[in-house]
Amino acid sequence: MRRFIRISCLAGAIALVGTSLAAFVDTAPAMAQTAKGASGLPLPRFVSLKSRRVNIRVGPSTDYAVSWMYLKEGLPMEIIQEYENWRRVRDADGTEGWVNQALLSGERTALAAPWMRDKGQQVFVNMRREAQTTAQVVAKLEPGVIMRLKQCTGDWCLAIAGSMEGWVPQSEIWGAYPGEAFK
């Protein structure tokens, strides 16, 4: 009997924490507009890697060990914290670490539905001629394809992937917050 009560109390506590966490996650994009880092820029915010080789460190200094190395220029990253000239970043897979700001670019890039990689099914993000679900498909992007973002409306982003340019649903990319608009 006691064991059942403890388990149900624990389940209730987990449900309460999960509900609180869900409320926080739902408000995160709105917070991106109001929180400022030491640089005066919003936190969190998206940037991209400026170099083909970027070390991610466990702390904000070259004195800290390298935990990961990225080998893809233009990869989108989310800045979640700032300390002097160091930025704590998160990638689409949730990996976090510290990068010197000189290795980051303000150019906006995004990944096509990275959460669909390796799902064992053929899934594509449709790039369309216009920002409408009924518009002609100009390209089918595989999950994980990197694209440059020219602008986002809050629902759609005008993007360039290779030699193709078109509109992709903002909900199907990682690199722009839901509802975020920019030119």
N, C-alpha and C positions, 0 to 999 in steps of 0.2 A: 504494500500500500504506500509506504513512504517513498519507495523508489518511483512509483507511478506519479506521485505528487511532484517530486523533484524534476522528473522528466517533463511533465506538463508545464511546470513553472519555467524551466529552461526554454521549452518551446515557445512559451508566451513572451519571454524576454527576447529571444531571437526574432520573433515576429515583430515586436516593438522596435528593435534596432533596425530590422529590415525595412519597416515602414518609414522610420526616420531617415534612413539612408536613401530610400527611394525619393522622399521629399527633397533631400539635398540634391540628388542627381537631377531631378526634374527642374530645379532652379539654377543649376550650374551655368547654362548659357546666359541667363539674365545676369548672374554674378560676373560673368566675363566682361560685361559692359561697365561695371562699377568699381571693381577692385583694381588697384594700381600697384605696380611693382616699384622698386627703387629707381628704375629708369623713367618712371612717370607713364609708362605704357601699360595697357590693360593686362591683367592676369586672370585666368589663363588666356593665352593667345597662340595662334598658329604661325609658324615660320617654316623655313626649309633649310636643309643642309647646303652649305655653300661649297663644300669641297667633296672630292671623291673618297677621301679617307678622313673619318672623324672618330676620334676616341671619345668614349663615354666613360667618365670617371665616377668613383664611388663618393667623391667629395669635391668641393669647389676649389681645387688647386691642382697644379701638376705634381704636388707631393702625394696625392692620392692615387691609388692603383687604377689602372684601366680595367673596366669590367666588360667592355664591349667595343667593337670597332665596326662602324658603318662604312660600306664601300660603294654607296650610291648617292651621287650628287642629286640634289633636288628632292630628296625624301622629306615628306612633311613631318614636322615635330610639333608638339604642343609644349610651350613654355609654361611651367606651373609654379616656378619660384625663381627669384633673382638674389644673387649675392655678389656685390661688387661687379666684376666683369664676367661672372659665371652665371649660367642659366641652367636650372634644373629642368630637364625635358622628359617627355614621355612619347614613345612611339605608338603606332597603331596597335601593337600587340600588348601594350601596357608596360613595356620595359622602361625603367626610369634611370636617370643618371645625370651627371653634370658635364656641361660643354662650355668651352670658352666662347663668348659672344662673337668673336671674330670669325668663327666657323659657321655662323648662322646667317641666313639671309631673310629679309623681310618679304621676299617674293613668295606669294601664296601658291602652294601646290596641294594636291590631294591624291589619295589612293582610291581607286574604284573598289567599293565593297570588300575591304580586306577581310572582313569577318566571314566571307564566303569561300576563301581559299581553302583548298584541301577538304572540301565537304563531299567529294566523290560524285558530284553532279555537275552538269554543264550549265553554269549560270553566267549571265552577262549583264552588264550595265549598258543600257541603250543610250547612245549619244544621239540627240535629235537636232534637226535643222532649226527648230524653234522651241521655245520654252513651253511646250504643251505635250501632254501624253499622246495626242493624236497626230503629232507632227512626224514627218518622215524620219526614219532611223538612218543616220549617216555612218555610224560605226557601232560595233558591239565590242565593249571593253571587257576583257577578262578581269576577274578579281585581282587586285594588287597592282594594276597598271597605274603608273604615275602620270598625272596630268597637271598642267599649269592652269591656274584659275585666273581668268581675266576679270570676272565680276560674279557676284552672287546676289540674288534678289530676296533671299529668305526661303524660297522654295526650289529655285533652279540656279545652277551655276554655268556660266559660259566658260568652257574649258578647251584647252589644246592638248591633244594626245598624239604624239608623233606629228604627222602632217594633217591630221584631222582636227577640225574645230566644230564645236556644237554645244548643245545644252544637255546637262545631265541633272537628274533629280538630286537635290541637296541631301536628301535622306539616304542616298545610295553611295555617298562618298565619305571618306575620313580626311578632314582638312578644313572644314567649315562647320561652325556650330549650327544647330537647328535654328532657323529664323534669322540667322546673321545675314545682313546685307552689306555689300561694299562694292566699290568700283576701282 
